[in-house]
Amino acid sequence: MAEEKHHHLFHHKKDEEDKPIESVYTETTTGYAESGFSSGGPGGYGESTIEGYGATTISTESEVDYRKEEKHHKHLEQLGEMGAVAAGAYALHEKHKEKKDPEHAHKHKIEEEVAAAAAVGAGGFAFHEHHEKKETKEEEEEAHGKKHHHLFG
């Protein structure tokens, strides 16, 4: 075994280490001028913009994508509903098995109760997401200037 191979998580290739790294960003900076002042005012601070591949803008609260958020909550609500239906069906299945298999009735009774609790939890999650979806829709309407007249509450 003259030459041992070591396995590492990160495989470094010696050929790539010698190559210069290409920059995908372009940087335009007007910082300290020679006279001590720049177009930005006293103190030598100017404008600084960095643009490049994959540059993103920081979204403010007014630029929230309400439709995407509403759709997200709708999908989670539907997922909660499906979970409640599936857990409820499993609870009924275990209740049926409890009657058919009296030897293991206690085990089926416990599984039925666990499935029923899961169904209630999933139903609560669906209800929560329905409320979140409704709240998002109201926020969208407020952001776009639609007025709500809350007469009874």
N, C-alpha and C positions, 0 to 999 in steps of 0.2 A: 504494500500500500504506500507507494511513494507519493502519490498525490491524493489528498483527501478533499472531498467536496463538502462544503458547508451549506446547509439550506437555511436561508434567512427569510423573514417575512417580506423584506423589500429587496428585490433583485436589482443591484446596481450594475450597469454595464459601463465598462471603462471607455468605450467609444463615445458614449453620449456625454461623458464628463468634460471632454475637451471641446465640444461644440459650444459656441456662444448662445446664450438664451435670447430668443427673439421676443421683442416686446410687442404686444397687441394694443397697448394703450398709447395715445398721443397726449402729451402734456403741454399746456400753454400756461406759463406762469409769469406774471409780472410782479416781481417781488421788490427787493431793495434796488433802487436806482443808484447810479454813481453819485448823484448830487445829494442823496439822502432822502429825496422825495420822489414819489412816483405819481401816476395819474390817480391813485387811490387816495391821496391826501397826505397829511403830515404823518411822520413815523415810518414812512417807506413801505407801507402795506398797500398792495394793489389787488387786482383781481386774480383769481386763480380758478381755472376751469380744467377739469380732467374729463376727457371724452375717450371712448374706445369701445371695443367689442364687448357687448354685454352690459353696457352702461345702463343703469336703471335710474329712474327718478324716484325720489322719496314721496310716497303718496301722503297727502294730508287727509284730515277727517272728511273734507268736502268731496274727495275723490274716491270714497269707498264704493266698491262695486256691490250695490245692494241686491241686484238680481242674482249675482253669483252666491252671495251669502244666503239669500232666501232659498235658492235651489239646494244649497248645501243642507240647510235645516230641513227642507222637505224630504231629501233623501234619508237623512237620519231619522226623521219621523216615520217614514215608511219602513225603515229597517227595524225600528222599535215595534211597529205594528206586526211585522212578520215574526219577530222574536216572540211577541205575546201569543200570536196564533200557534206557533210551533210548540212553545212551552205548554200552552193550554191543551193542545192535542196530545202531547206526551203525557200530561197529567191524566187525561181521560183514558189513555192507553194503559197506564199503570193501574188505574182504578179498575179497569176491566180485568187485568191480569190478577189483581188482588182477589177478585171473585172466582176466577178460573183456577188459581193455584193456591189453595188454602194452606198448603205446607209452608209457603214463603210469603204469606199474606202480610206479615209485618214489614218485610223488606219492600214490598210493592207499595204499601201504605206510606212509608217514609219517602220513597222515590216520587210518589204522587204529590206529597206535600211540598217537596223540594221543587218539583216542576211547577206547581201552582204558585209558589213564592216567586219563581223566576218569571212566570207569566205576569204577575202583578208588577214586578220590577220593570219588565220590558214595557208594560202598559204605561207605567209612570214616566219612563224615559220618552216614549212616544208623545205623551201629553206635554212634557217639558219642551220637547223640540217643536211641537205645534205652537206653543206659546212663544218660543224664540223666533219662529218663522213669522208669526203675526207681528211681533215687536219690530222685526227687521222691515217688514212691509210698511209699518207706520213710520219708521225712521226715514224710509225712502220717500214717502209722501210728504213728510215734513221738510225734507231736504229740497224737494222740488216745488215747494210753495203751496201744496194743497192744504186747505184748512179743514180741521176737524172741529165740529161743534159737539162737544160732549155735554149733552143735555141732562143725562141722568147719572152723573158720577164724575 
